[in-house]
């Protein structure tokens, strides 16, 4: 039986198709598990809601690029890279689109650092 490094459901695999995880894969799985635990703890114990993900402005190439970067991070389960893309997108929205969140033209209600 196999189990993901960060924990999770076990599954069976053909031993001929198994290889050791690379150092990058082990590190990524460990970071992902720590991020998930920290996020769950913050919400459960501190009753802290994470800010909504910034929404790119339609037709803006920079917004589209940052949203693509965020999507790629999500697909790779890389919470750190996803957070970085959100920060960069928020900064871009504040600077180039005067803080527009991308939802109905409203102003951002979180710090833009």
C-alpha positions, -999 to +999 in steps of 0.1 A: +000+000+000+012+035-008+003+068+008+011+104-003+040+120+016+017+147+030-008+121+042-040+110+027-057+079+013-037+048+006-038+030-027-023-001-044+002+002-072+021-022-094+056-025-078+072-023-113+058+012-118+070+026-084+100+049-080+113+069-051+101+104-048+126+131-057+139+156-032+117+183-048+086+161-046+093+153-009+098+190-001+067+201-020+045+175-003+058+185+031+053+222+025+018+215+011+009+195+042+022+222+065+003+249+046-029+229+047-026+223+085-018+260+091-047+272+070-071+249+087-058+259+121-062+296+114-098+292+102-108+268+130-091+283+160-088+320+152-120+322+132-100+340+105-113+340+070-088+343+042-094+372+019-111+363-014-088+356-043-083+387-065-101+387-098-082+398-129-095+427-150-108+414-183-086+424-213-055+431-192-025+410-203-007+415-170-038+403-150-042+373-174-005+364-169-007+366-131-040+346-131-023+320-153+006+318-128-019+313-100-037+286-119-004+267-126+004+269-089-030+255-079-026+226-104+008+219-089-007+221-053+019+248-046+002+270-020+032+293-016+034+301-053-004+306-054-001+331-025+027+348-043+006+352-075-023+365-054+000+391-038+014+402-072-021+404-087-034+425-058-004+448-062-010+451-099-047+458-094-040+485-068-014+502-090-027+498-126-064+495-120-067+518-089-074+489-065-103+474-085-109+439-074-123+428-107-157+421-093-181+449-102-154+476-100-153+475-062-123+487-042-100+462-026-106+460+012-072+444+021-037+458+023-018+459-009+016+459+008 
